Amino acid sequence: MPAVMAGTDAVACVRWQEGGDTVAAPWHSEAGLAAPPRVEVADDTMRADDAYRLACAGTALLWRGDFHNARQLLQAMARRIDRRNAAAKPAANLTEAFHRKRMAQVQRARILGCVLVPVDADCRIPLRRAPDVRDACLAAWGDAAVPCVVSLREVLGLVGAYEWRRRGVEIPALGDRIHPHYGVFSPVRGEYVDLVAQAPWPGGNVPASAFDIGTGTGVLAAVLARRGVAKVVATDQDERALSCARDNAGRLGLSAAIAVVQADLFPEGRAPLIVCNPPWVPGKPSSALEYAVYDPDSRMLRGFLGGLAAHLAPGGEGWLILSDLAEHLGLRSRQTLLDWIAAAGLKVLGRLDARPVHGKASDADDPLFLARAAEVTSLWRLGIA
C-alpha cells in the first residue's frame, strides 16, 4: 500500500514515522474504533513482550514483516493476556463475573487490535506469505474497499466470516444450510430455531402471514415459510442483515414467500403471527456483531413487547424467543419481564422450553458456567390481554 505524506483529509487516518517522513493512510475499523493515536513500524525482530507492553500502553504496531510471524506474535500476546486474566481473584457472584468478563473481552480486543497490517486498493496485503484475502474483504466491504490500514485481528475475522458464508451452517429444522454474511450473527444456537419449528400454530391452523422481527440471517423466516406460511415479512435495520436474509431466501427457493423489509422492529399492518428473537442479554455491545447478543437497556425486547398488540391480528400470537441467561446473571429478573408483558396489554398463553446444547453449557472452567448450566431458552406465546 503506497503511503502518502500526512496532510488534511476528510477520513480518519493513521500516521507514523517511516524513512524520516510522517506518512499516513486511511484507517478502517468495522467496530467503529478511533484510529490509534500512536503507531510504530514493527517487523520480525519485534519481541512478544515488547509488543504486549506497547499495546497495553496504547501504541499500535504497523507490521512490515512476514504475515505468519505477525499471526504468531498475535497469539503470543493473547497468551499473555490470558495469563494475566487467569491470575485475577475469583468474582464474588455471577453478576460481577459477567461484568469482569465483558471488561476483559473489551481490553483483550483493544490490545490485540493494536497489531496493524496494510491493505492495498485491490484488497491484497503487501506482506511476505500473506494469504489472498481479496474475496473476504470484498464480501465484507463491497464498494467501500479502499487502500487502508486495518487491525490484523479484524482481517482474520474477515477470513473466518467468509468461510462461514461460503460453507454455510447446517440447520436441521430446515434440512438445509443458512449462509451468514459478515457482521450478521450466525445461527449456531440451534435450540431457538427448533422451538420455532415445533411450536403449535395459533388456533391450530397455519397462519396466512407472519412477521419476523429482527430477522438477521433470515433463518426464522425461512423456518416459518417451510412450515407453510404463505407470506412472511422479515424486518431488520442493518443493511448487511437485509442483504443476508434476501440471499438466504433466494438460496432456499423461498423468495416468493419471504419479503425482506427495512424497518425499526415492525412493518406496516397486522399479522396473525409475529416472531421475535431479540438479543438475550441487556448490555452495551462493543461491535456491530454484538448487537445480536447485547441489547442496551433491553431496547429491542421492550420495543417488541410495547408494539406487539398494535400489530397482532385478532386472535393472533406473538412468539418471543428468549434465553433466561440474563436472569441467572442478575441482569434482569423474571418478574421484570412479566411486568413488561402485562404493561404492554399482553398475556402469556403458553411457553415452550429448551435446554442449550452448546459447549459452554458444560465448560466448568467458564467463569459464567453456573449461569450457563442453568440456562433455559423459551418461546413465550403471547396474546392480547
C-alpha positions as CSV (number, residue, x, y, z in Angstrom):
1,M,0.0,0.0,0.0
2,P,1.6,3.3,-1.0
3,A,2.0,5.6,2.0
4,V,1.2,9.3,1.4
5,M,2.5,12.4,3.0
6,A,0.4,13.3,6.0
7,G,-2.0,16.3,5.5
8,T,-5.5,17.3,6.0
9,D,-8.1,14.8,5.0
10,A,-11.8,14.1,5.5
11,V,-11.4,10.4,6.5
12,A,-9.8,9.0,9.7
13,C,-6.1,8.2,9.2
14,V,-3.3,6.5,11.0
15,R,0.0,8.3,11.0
16,W,3.5,7.1,11.6
17,Q,7.2,7.9,11.1
18,E,8.9,6.0,8.3
19,G,12.0,6.8,6.3
20,G,12.4,10.1,8.1
21,D,8.9,11.3,7.0
22,T,5.5,11.4,8.6
23,V,3.2,9.3,6.5
24,A,-0.5,8.4,6.7
25,A,-3.1,6.0,5.4
26,P,-6.9,5.7,5.8
27,W,-8.0,3.8,8.9
28,H,-10.7,1.1,8.7
29,S,-12.5,-0.4,11.7
30,E,-15.7,-2.3,11.5
31,A,-16.2,-1.8,15.2
32,G,-16.0,2.0,14.7
33,L,-12.9,2.3,16.8
34,A,-10.9,5.5,16.6
35,A,-7.6,5.5,14.7
36,P,-4.8,4.7,17.1
37,P,-3.0,7.9,18.1
38,R,0.4,6.4,18.3
39,V,1.8,4.0,15.6
40,E,5.2,2.4,15.4
41,V,6.6,0.4,12.5
42,A,7.3,-3.2,13.5
43,D,8.8,-6.3,11.8
44,D,10.0,-9.8,12.5
45,T,12.5,-8.5,15.1
46,M,9.8,-7.4,17.4
47,R,9.6,-9.5,20.6
48,A,6.2,-10.5,22.0
49,D,7.0,-9.0,25.4
50,D,7.8,-5.6,23.8
51,A,4.7,-5.8,21.5
52,Y,2.5,-6.6,24.5
53,R,3.9,-3.7,26.6
54,L,3.5,-1.2,23.8
55,A,-0.1,-2.4,23.0
56,C,-1.1,-2.2,26.7
57,A,0.2,1.4,26.7
58,G,-1.9,2.2,23.6
59,T,0.8,2.1,20.9
60,A,-0.2,0.3,17.7
61,L,2.3,-1.6,15.6
62,L,2.2,-1.3,11.8
63,W,3.6,-4.7,10.6
64,R,6.1,-4.7,7.8
65,G,7.5,-8.2,8.3
66,D,6.3,-11.8,7.4
67,F,2.5,-12.2,7.7
68,H,2.7,-15.6,9.5
69,N,5.1,-14.1,12.0
70,A,2.5,-11.4,12.7
71,R,-0.1,-14.1,13.4
72,Q,2.3,-15.8,15.8
73,L,3.0,-12.5,17.6
74,L,-0.7,-12.0,18.0
75,Q,-1.1,-15.5,19.5
76,A,1.8,-14.8,21.9
77,M,0.2,-11.6,23.0
78,A,-3.1,-13.4,23.6
79,R,-1.4,-15.9,25.8
80,R,0.0,-13.1,28.0
81,I,-3.5,-11.6,28.3
82,D,-4.9,-15.0,29.3
83,R,-2.3,-15.5,31.9
84,R,-3.0,-12.1,33.4
85,N,-6.8,-12.7,33.5
86,A,-6.3,-16.2,35.0
87,A,-4.4,-14.7,37.9
88,A,-7.2,-12.4,38.9
89,K,-9.1,-13.2,42.1
90,P,-12.5,-15.0,41.7
91,A,-15.6,-12.9,41.4
92,A,-17.9,-12.6,44.3
93,N,-21.0,-13.6,42.3
94,L,-22.2,-14.2,38.8
95,T,-23.1,-10.6,38.1
96,E,-19.6,-9.5,39.0
97,A,-18.2,-12.3,36.9
98,F,-20.2,-11.2,33.9
99,H,-19.1,-7.6,34.2
100,R,-15.5,-8.7,34.7
101,K,-15.6,-10.9,31.6
102,R,-17.1,-8.2,29.5
103,M,-14.4,-5.8,30.6
104,A,-11.7,-8.4,29.9
105,Q,-13.1,-9.0,26.4
106,V,-13.1,-5.3,25.6
107,Q,-9.5,-5.0,26.9
108,R,-8.4,-8.1,25.0
109,A,-9.9,-6.7,21.8
110,R,-8.2,-3.4,22.3
111,I,-4.7,-4.9,23.0
112,L,-4.9,-7.4,20.2
113,G,-6.3,-4.8,17.8
114,C,-3.0,-2.9,18.1
115,V,-1.3,-5.1,15.5
116,L,-2.0,-3.5,12.2
117,V,-1.5,-4.5,8.6
118,P,-1.8,-2.5,5.3
119,V,-4.4,-3.4,2.7
120,D,-3.9,-2.3,-0.9
121,A,-6.5,-0.9,-3.3
122,D,-7.1,-4.4,-4.7
123,C,-7.6,-5.8,-1.3
124,R,-4.2,-7.5,-1.1
125,I,-1.9,-7.5,1.9
126,P,1.6,-6.5,0.7
127,L,3.5,-8.7,3.2
128,R,5.5,-11.8,2.7
129,R,3.5,-15.0,2.8
130,A,0.2,-13.1,3.2
131,P,-2.8,-15.1,2.1
132,D,-5.2,-14.0,-0.6
133,V,-7.9,-12.1,1.3
134,R,-9.5,-10.3,-1.6
135,D,-12.7,-12.3,-1.7
136,A,-13.2,-12.0,2.1
137,C,-12.5,-8.2,2.1
138,L,-14.8,-7.6,-0.9
139,A,-17.6,-9.7,0.6
140,A,-17.4,-7.6,3.8
141,W,-16.6,-4.2,2.5
142,G,-18.0,-4.2,-1.0
143,D,-17.7,-0.9,-2.8
144,A,-16.3,0.6,0.4
145,A,-13.0,-1.2,-0.1
146,V,-10.1,1.3,-0.3
147,P,-6.4,1.2,0.5
148,C,-6.2,1.3,4.3
149,V,-4.6,0.2,7.5
150,V,-6.7,-2.3,9.5
151,S,-6.0,-4.5,12.5
152,L,-4.7,-8.0,11.8
153,R,-7.3,-9.3,14.2
154,E,-10.1,-7.8,12.0
155,V,-8.5,-9.3,8.9
156,L,-8.5,-12.7,10.4
157,G,-12.2,-12.2,11.4
158,L,-13.0,-11.3,7.8
159,V,-11.4,-14.5,6.6
160,G,-13.2,-16.6,9.2
161,A,-16.6,-15.0,8.4
162,Y,-16.1,-15.5,4.7
163,E,-15.6,-19.3,5.4
164,W,-18.8,-19.3,7.4
165,R,-20.6,-17.6,4.5
166,R,-19.1,-19.9,1.9
167,R,-19.8,-23.2,3.7
168,G,-23.0,-22.2,5.5
169,V,-24.4,-23.5,8.8
170,E,-26.4,-26.7,8.8
171,I,-30.0,-26.1,10.2
172,P,-31.7,-29.4,10.9
173,A,-35.1,-27.7,11.2
174,L,-34.7,-26.6,7.5
175,G,-32.9,-29.7,6.2
176,D,-30.6,-27.2,4.6
177,R,-27.9,-24.6,5.2
178,I,-28.0,-20.9,6.2
179,H,-25.2,-18.7,4.9
180,P,-24.4,-15.8,7.3
181,H,-22.8,-12.7,5.9
182,Y,-20.0,-10.8,7.6
183,G,-21.4,-8.8,10.5
184,V,-24.6,-10.9,10.7
185,F,-24.8,-13.3,13.7
186,S,-24.6,-16.9,12.7
187,P,-27.5,-19.2,13.9
188,V,-25.2,-21.6,15.8
189,R,-27.6,-21.9,18.8
190,G,-30.0,-24.4,17.3
191,E,-32.4,-24.7,20.2
192,Y,-34.2,-21.4,19.4
193,V,-34.7,-22.4,15.8
194,D,-36.1,-25.8,16.9
195,L,-38.6,-24.1,19.2
196,V,-40.0,-22.1,16.2
197,A,-40.1,-25.2,14.1
198,Q,-42.1,-27.1,16.7
199,A,-44.4,-24.6,18.3
200,P,-48.2,-25.1,17.7
201,W,-49.9,-22.7,15.4
202,P,-52.2,-20.0,16.8
203,G,-55.7,-21.6,16.7
204,G,-54.3,-24.8,15.4
205,N,-54.1,-23.6,11.7
206,V,-51.2,-22.5,9.6
207,P,-51.4,-18.6,9.6
208,A,-51.6,-17.0,6.2
209,S,-48.9,-14.5,7.1
210,A,-46.3,-13.7,9.7
211,F,-43.8,-11.1,10.7
212,D,-40.2,-12.0,11.7
213,I,-38.9,-9.0,13.7
214,G,-35.1,-8.5,13.6
215,T,-34.6,-11.3,11.0
216,G,-30.7,-11.3,10.9
217,T,-29.8,-14.2,8.5
218,G,-33.5,-14.8,7.8
219,V,-33.4,-18.3,9.4
220,L,-36.7,-18.0,11.4
221,A,-38.5,-16.5,8.4
222,A,-37.3,-19.5,6.4
223,V,-38.5,-21.9,9.0
224,L,-41.9,-20.3,9.0
225,A,-42.1,-20.4,5.2
226,R,-41.0,-24.0,5.1
227,R,-43.8,-24.8,7.7
228,G,-46.3,-23.5,5.2
229,V,-46.8,-19.7,6.0
230,A,-47.6,-18.2,2.6
231,K,-46.2,-14.7,3.3
232,V,-43.5,-13.8,5.8
233,V,-42.4,-10.2,6.2
234,A,-38.9,-10.2,7.6
235,T,-37.6,-6.9,9.1
236,D,-34.2,-5.6,10.1
237,Q,-32.4,-2.2,10.3
238,D,-29.0,-3.4,9.3
239,E,-28.1,-3.3,5.6
240,R,-25.9,-6.4,5.9
241,A,-28.7,-8.4,7.6
242,L,-31.2,-7.4,4.9
243,S,-28.8,-8.5,2.1
244,C,-28.1,-11.7,4.0
245,A,-31.7,-12.6,4.6
246,R,-32.6,-11.9,0.9
247,D,-29.6,-14.1,-0.2
248,N,-30.7,-17.0,2.0
249,A,-34.3,-16.7,0.9
250,G,-33.1,-17.0,-2.7
251,R,-30.8,-19.9,-1.9
252,L,-33.6,-21.8,-0.3
253,G,-36.1,-21.1,-3.1
254,L,-38.3,-19.0,-0.7
255,S,-38.0,-15.6,-2.3
256,A,-41.7,-15.6,-3.2
257,A,-42.8,-16.4,0.4
258,I,-40.4,-14.0,2.2
259,A,-40.4,-10.2,1.8
260,V,-37.4,-8.6,3.5
261,V,-38.1,-5.1,4.6
262,Q,-36.0,-2.4,6.3
263,A,-37.8,-1.3,9.5
264,D,-37.2,-0.5,13.1
265,L,-39.0,-3.5,14.5
266,F,-42.5,-3.7,12.9
267,P,-43.5,-3.4,9.3
268,E,-46.9,-1.8,8.5
269,G,-50.1,-3.7,9.1
270,R,-51.0,-6.6,11.3
271,A,-50.3,-10.3,11.2
272,P,-51.8,-13.4,12.9
273,L,-48.2,-14.5,14.0
274,I,-45.3,-12.2,14.9
275,V,-42.0,-13.8,15.9
276,C,-39.0,-12.1,17.5
277,N,-35.7,-13.4,18.8
278,P,-34.2,-10.3,20.4
279,P,-30.7,-10.1,21.9
280,W,-30.8,-12.1,25.1
281,V,-28.5,-10.1,27.4
282,P,-29.0,-6.4,28.4
283,G,-25.7,-4.8,27.9
284,K,-23.6,-2.5,25.8
285,P,-22.3,-4.0,22.5
286,S,-18.6,-3.4,21.7
287,S,-19.0,-4.2,17.9
288,A,-21.7,-4.3,15.3
289,L,-21.9,-8.1,15.5
290,E,-22.5,-7.9,19.3
291,Y,-25.8,-6.2,18.7
292,A,-27.2,-9.7,18.1
293,V,-26.2,-10.7,21.7
294,Y,-26.4,-7.5,23.8
295,D,-29.5,-5.3,23.9
296,P,-28.7,-1.9,25.5
297,D,-31.3,-1.2,28.2
298,S,-33.4,-4.1,26.7
299,R,-34.4,-1.7,24.0
300,M,-35.4,-4.2,21.4
301,L,-37.1,-6.5,23.9
302,R,-39.2,-3.7,25.3
303,G,-39.9,-2.3,21.9
304,F,-41.2,-5.6,20.6
305,L,-43.5,-6.1,23.7
306,G,-44.7,-2.5,23.6
307,G,-45.7,-2.6,19.9
308,L,-46.9,-6.2,19.6
309,A,-50.6,-5.6,20.5
310,A,-50.9,-2.9,17.8
311,H,-49.7,-5.2,15.1
312,L,-51.4,-8.5,16.0
313,A,-54.4,-9.6,14.1
314,P,-57.4,-10.6,16.2
315,G,-56.7,-14.0,17.9
316,G,-53.1,-13.8,16.8
317,E,-50.0,-14.7,18.8
318,G,-46.6,-13.2,19.3
319,W,-43.7,-15.6,19.8
320,L,-40.9,-14.2,21.9
321,I,-37.8,-16.4,21.8
322,L,-35.7,-15.5,24.8
323,S,-33.0,-17.1,27.0
324,D,-33.2,-16.7,30.8
325,L,-29.4,-16.3,31.0
326,A,-29.8,-12.6,32.0
327,E,-31.9,-13.7,35.0
328,H,-29.2,-16.1,36.2
329,L,-26.6,-13.3,35.8
330,G,-28.7,-10.9,37.8
331,L,-29.1,-8.5,34.9
332,R,-32.9,-8.8,34.6
333,S,-35.4,-10.6,36.7
334,R,-38.3,-12.8,35.6
335,Q,-40.7,-10.5,37.3
336,T,-39.4,-7.6,35.3
337,L,-40.1,-9.5,32.1
338,L,-43.6,-10.4,33.3
339,D,-44.3,-6.8,34.3
340,W,-43.3,-5.6,30.8
341,I,-45.6,-8.2,29.2
342,A,-48.5,-7.1,31.4
343,A,-47.8,-3.4,30.9
344,A,-47.9,-3.9,27.1
345,G,-51.5,-5.2,27.4
346,L,-50.4,-8.8,26.7
347,K,-50.9,-12.2,28.4
348,V,-48.9,-15.4,28.4
349,L,-50.8,-18.1,26.5
350,G,-48.1,-20.8,27.0
351,R,-44.4,-21.4,26.9
352,L,-42.1,-24.0,25.3
353,D,-38.6,-24.5,26.8
354,A,-35.4,-26.0,25.6
355,R,-32.0,-26.6,27.2
356,P,-28.9,-25.4,25.4
357,V,-26.5,-27.9,24.0
358,H,-23.6,-25.7,23.1
359,G,-20.1,-26.4,24.5
360,K,-20.1,-23.5,27.1
361,A,-23.0,-25.1,28.9
362,S,-20.7,-27.9,30.0
363,D,-17.5,-26.0,30.4
364,A,-16.8,-25.8,34.1
365,D,-13.8,-23.5,33.5
366,D,-16.0,-20.8,32.1
367,P,-16.5,-18.1,34.8
368,L,-20.2,-18.0,33.9
369,F,-20.6,-21.8,34.0
370,L,-23.2,-21.9,36.7
371,A,-25.4,-19.5,34.8
372,R,-24.9,-21.3,31.5
373,A,-25.6,-24.7,33.1
374,A,-28.9,-23.4,34.4
375,E,-29.9,-21.6,31.2
376,V,-33.2,-22.3,29.5
377,T,-34.3,-20.9,26.2
378,S,-38.1,-20.3,25.9
379,L,-40.6,-19.5,23.3
380,W,-43.2,-17.3,25.0
381,R,-46.6,-17.5,23.3
382,L,-48.2,-14.1,23.9
383,G,-51.7,-12.8,23.1
384,I,-53.6,-9.6,23.7
385,A,-55.0,-9.5,27.2
